[in-house]
């Protein structure tokens, strides 16, 4: 069961948290806080929730941000006057108008105490925001678990493009009737499509094959593999918001009220294992980032894929325990790549996913309306100044450019020309040796 909250905009004051930093006597390192660094948003150890977020155009001047969080992700406590297990959540939303240079256009803040026993499933918060046709926006959402003092921050981009916008649709589970925030669906999942402002007689379904090609290494400048503009199939469907739909085939499904317009609701089937990877059939393909073509052919054609997969990892490490640790790290990064970076293809197949899997979460991250820059700390460089040493931080930077797409607002492409030296070959070699590559380890760069 889902609990829904319609959020009223109220002012709140949050307590400040002061961090006390220690310093060394012999080596001094700058510890000033970089307030623009957003690297924590892609670091699961620093994020308390994994929310699903969607946007719906309610009317000509209002877009509703829906935030869904499973109940299992909250911390509950009975330390309250009622003695009832409750979670305490602070939510802050800021809307930025990108068409006016990113100025603050609207805000919403609230605090809520959530009863564990009253509802199961997930909590869904609906936040109305003032947004207008023809404008492009970015939403910054902060969700704070006040009991655990854990915070998650997300950024959501959307554009109001009129009648054919994907924001004019909602989807809900056919059997439970629950609203769904994610547009990633399972092969055996039945849904309803709602288009209350359109009420079309017919919805046109455009089907596109799933994109499975690996991105090129960062040091290789090749033409980008993009989604074909022409669909594999076009199917007219008599529209009804009670019609159950199921999508058994992997790929991309675009719905439009016009057979000539390629814009509208987009649903993705990335396979039954997405975003997790638990079967050998889905665990083998991501190994292509550091396995040889011959090894991949052996793995993909093995009669016993699980045995072949186990032998592959054991050959890397020579130890069952080390193999287990390496597998845990590699597939955790693959899972979070799927969670953070899925666009019109699974997250592990994207440029950001590729870097995230082999290099890990970035040490620095800067965002703007045009893209993201990721920094990985290099081995520290000591410089002498008077009688003391200082440590200068140097970073390897990967720059990702945001792409315009009718299928997704989460498509970013690596600017390969801006990173001529990426240490990619060294990273691949370390993984092949059964080691987790770390750029800030000077031994790794030898």
N, C-alpha and C positions, 0 to 999 in steps of 0.2 A: 504494500500500500504506500502511496506517495502522500506526503504532507506538503501542501502548497501555502506559500505566504505571499500576499500582496504587500509590498513594502511602501510605507509612507516615508517621505523624505524629512528627516529630523536631524538636528545638529547634535553631535556627540563629541565628547572630549576623551581621548585615549591617553592612558598613562605612558610616559616615556620610559624607555629601558636604557639604562646607562651601562656600558661595557667598560670594565677596567682592564687595560692592557698592560702587561708586564714588559719590561725592557731588559736587555742584556748589558752588562758592564763593558764587555770587550768589543762587541760589534753592535752598532746602532742601525736599526732599519726603520724607515718611515712607516708609521702606522696610521696616518690620516685616513679617515673613512672616505672612500670614493662613492659619493652619493648617487652618481649616475650609473654605477655598476649594477647590472641586473642578472649576474651570473647565477644567483640563487634560484631563479625561476626554472632553470633546467637541471637543478640539483635536487633529486628526490629526498636526500638526507636533510634538506633545509626547507622542504615544503610539507605542510601537514595534511593537505587534501589533494584529491584529484577530481576537481569538479568538471562536469559537462556543462557547456555554456552555449546557448543559442539566442538568436534575436528574431523577433517577430514584429512586423509593422501592424500596429493596432488601428491607427487611423492616420490621417494626413500629417499630423504633427507629433505623433507618439510612436516610439519603438520600445518594445518591452524586452528587457534582458532577463532571460530565464537561467537560473543557476541551480543545477541539480547536484546534490552531494549524498552519497550512500550513508545511511545511519552508522554503518560499521566504522566510518572514518572519524567519528567524533569521540572525544573523551567525555565520559559521564561521571558525575559526582553527586553524592547525596548530602554534601555539605551546604545545605540551604534550609530555610525555615520550615519547609514542608517535609524535609527528609526524603524527597523523591529524587531518583536518579535523573539529573538534567545535564545537558551540555550548554555552555554559554558561548555565544558566537557574536563577533563584531564584524559587520560587513560595510565596506566603503566602496562606492562606485564613482568614478570620474569619467565624464564624456568629453572628448576633445574633437573639435571641428577641424579636420584636416584641410578642408577647402579654404579655411581662413588662417592657415599657418599653424594649426595645432592649438588654437586658443581653447580655454576651458569653456564648454558650452552648457554643462549641467552636472549636478552632483546628487548623490543620495547616500545617506548613512543610516544605519540602524543597529540596534543590539537586540538579541532575542535569546530567551532561555527555552531550550528544546527538551521536551520530556521523552525519555527513552521508551517508556512503556506505552505511551499513548499511540504511537504510530510505528509501523515497520517500514521496510523498504528504504526510501530516500526522502530527503527534504528538498523541496523545490521553492526557490525564492524568485518572485516576479518583481522586477524593478522597472517602472515606467520612466522613460527618458525623453526629453524634448528633442526630436530629430525631424528633419525636413527633407522633402523630395529634392533630388539632384545634389545632395551633399554626401561627403565621405567622412566617416567618423572612426575614432579609436576609443575603446573603452578599457580603462584600467580598473581592475577589480581586486580588492584585497579582502581576504577572509581570514579572520583571526580566531583561533580556538583559545579563548581566554583562560581555560583551565590548564591546558598544556603550554600556553604561551607559544604556540606554533602558528606560523603565518604562511598562506599561499597567495601569490600575486600572479594574475594572468592578464594578458592583453588580447583584446578581441577587436578585429577590424570589420567594419561593414559599410555598405554604400546603399543609399536609397535610390533606386533606378527606375521607379515607376511600376507600371502594371505587371511587367514580366519578372520582377525581382524575386529571388528565392526567399526573401524575407516575408513574402505574402502567404507562406505555407507553414502549416504545423504538421507534425506526424505524431501518432499515438499508437500504443500497442493495441492490437485488435482484441485480445482476450481480456486484458485487465482494464483497458481504457485509459491507461496512464500516459501522460504526455512524455515524449521522448526528446531529449536535448541533443543527442548525438545523431549525426546523419550516416554513421557507420552501422550497417545492419548485418545480421547473421542469415545464413542460407535458409534456416527453418523458422525464421521469425515472421509472423504475420502482422501487418500494420494497416492503419488507415491514413489517408492523406486528406488534410483539411485545407481548403482555400476559401475561407468565409467571405473575403472581399471580392473574390473573382467569380465564384459560382459558375464555372465554365460548363458547357454541355459535354465537351470532350477534352481530355488531357492527352497530349502526344508524348509518347515515351520514346526517347532516343537512347539506345544501348551502345556503349563503347567497351571494347575489350580491356581487360586489366593490363596495366603497364607493369612489366616484370624486369625490364632491362636495368642492369646495374649502372650507377653513374661512373663516369671516368675518374681515375685518380686525380687528386688536386693539382698535380704537376703536369697533367696532360690537358692540352687545350684542344678540345674536339667540339663539333657541333652538338648542341644539347638535344637529347632524345625527348621529344615532346609528344603530347597526346594528339592522335590524328583528329583533324577537324571534322571528318565525316564519320557518322556512326555506323555500326555494323547492322543495326536494325532500327526501323521506325515503326511504331505500333500505335494506332489510335485506340483510346480507352474511353468508354462512356463514363463520365465522371459521376462519382457518388462518394460522399464522405464516410459511408458505411461499408464500402466495397473492401473486402480483405485482400491484401496483396502480399505476395511472398516472392523473394528474389533468390533462387537457388544457385545462379551462375555468378562466379566472380566477375567483377567489372564495375562499370559506372553507369548509373541510370539517371537520366535527366528528363524532367517533366516540364512541359510548356503548354499553355493554352492555344498556341499557334504553331502549325506545322512548319512554318518558315522561320521561326525564332528559336535560336539555340540559347535560351536563357530561362532559368526557372529553378525549381527544386532539384537538388542533386543528392543522390544516395549512393553509397559505396558498399560493395561487398568485397572485403579484402581476404576472405577465407574464414573457415570456422575457427581457426586458432588465433585470429587477430583480437587484441594486441599481444596476447601471450603467445609463446611458442613452446608447446609441450610434446608434440609428436616428432619423430625423426624426419618426416617428410617436410615439415616446416622449419625444423632446426638446421637442416643441411644447407639450404640456399644462402643464408647470411654468411656462411664460412667462405664464400667466394672472394671476400675482401682480402684474405691472406692465404687461402689454399691455392695450389696450382691448378691449371685446367685439367691435368691428368687426375689429380686427387678428387676434384669435383666430379669428373666423369665416373670414377670408381664409386663415390658415395651415392650419386644419383641413380646408378644402375645396379646397386647392390641388392642381392636377393633378401638379405637381412639388414635393412638400413640401420636399425638400432645398434646392432653389433658393429657395423662399419663405422658408425658415428663414435661409439665408445673407443674403438681402436684408433681412430683419428686423433682424438684428444689425448689418449694415453701415450701415443707416439710422440706428442708434443712435449709431455712432461716427464714420462717415465714413472709416474706415481699416481695411484688412484686418488689419493687425498688432494694432491696438487691439481689433478684434472678436475675434480669436483669444484675446487675454488675458482679455477679459470673458467669453467663452464658457467658458474653462478654469475661471475662478473660480466662475461661476454653477453649472455642472454638477458641479464638485467638491463644492460645498455640497449640491447635490441628492443626489449619491451618498452622502455621509456622513449626510445626513438619513435616507435609506433604511436605512443601516447602523445608526445610533443609535436612531431613533425609530419604526421600523415597529411597528405594533400590529395591530389588525384591518384596517388599511388601510396602504398604502405610506407610508413615513416622510415623504416630501415633502408629503403631503396632511394631515399632522397639524398641530396648533397649534405644537408645538415646531419641526417642520420648516419651517413658514412663517416663523417668526421667525429661525431659523438661516440660511435662504437669503437673506433680504433684509438682515439685520443682521450676519450672520457669527457665529462662535463667541463665546459670552459672555465678558466680562472677569472676571466673578465668578459663581460658582455654589455654591449651598448646597442640600443635600438633607436630607430627613428622611422618616419613614415616611408623611407626608401629602402630600408633593410636592416640587417644586423651585422655587427662585427664581434667576432669571438677572439679572445686572447688566451694563449697558453703560455704560462710562465716558463722561461728558459732557466738553465742553471744560473744561480746568482753570481754576479760579478762584483768583486770587492775592489774598492778604490780607496786610496789613502788620502786623508785630508788632515794635515797637522799630525797629531799623535793618535788619532782615532781612525777607525775604519768605518766606512759606510757601505751599505749593500744596495746596489742599483738593480731594480727589477727591469728585465727585458722580456718582451713577449713575441711569440709567433702569432700573427694575425691572419684569420680567415674572414673574408668579407662576403656576405650573402646579400644578393639583390632581390627585393620583393618583385614578383611577377604578377601582372594582371591576368586573371583567368576567370572564365565564366563558371568553372567547376569548383574553385576553392579560393579562399582568402589566405591560405597558408602555404603558398608556393614560393620558395626561395631558391635561388640559383647561386652557386659559388662563383665568385669572380676569380677564376684560376690565374689570370694574368697578374693579379695583385700579390700572389704568393708564389714567387718563382722557386723558393727553397722551402719545402714543407716537411722534410724529413720523413716522407711517406715510406720510402724503401726501408729506412731503419725501423719505423713502426711495424711494418709488415714482418721484417726479420725477427723482431723481438717476440711478436705473437707466435711466429712459427717455432721459436725456441721455448714456447710455453711460459712466456713472461708477459705481464701487463705493462705495456709501454707507458713510460712517464717522461715527458719532455724535460721536466725540471731536474732529472737525474743526469749529471754529467757523464756517467758511464754509459747511458743509453745512446749518446750521440757519437760514440766512438765507432 
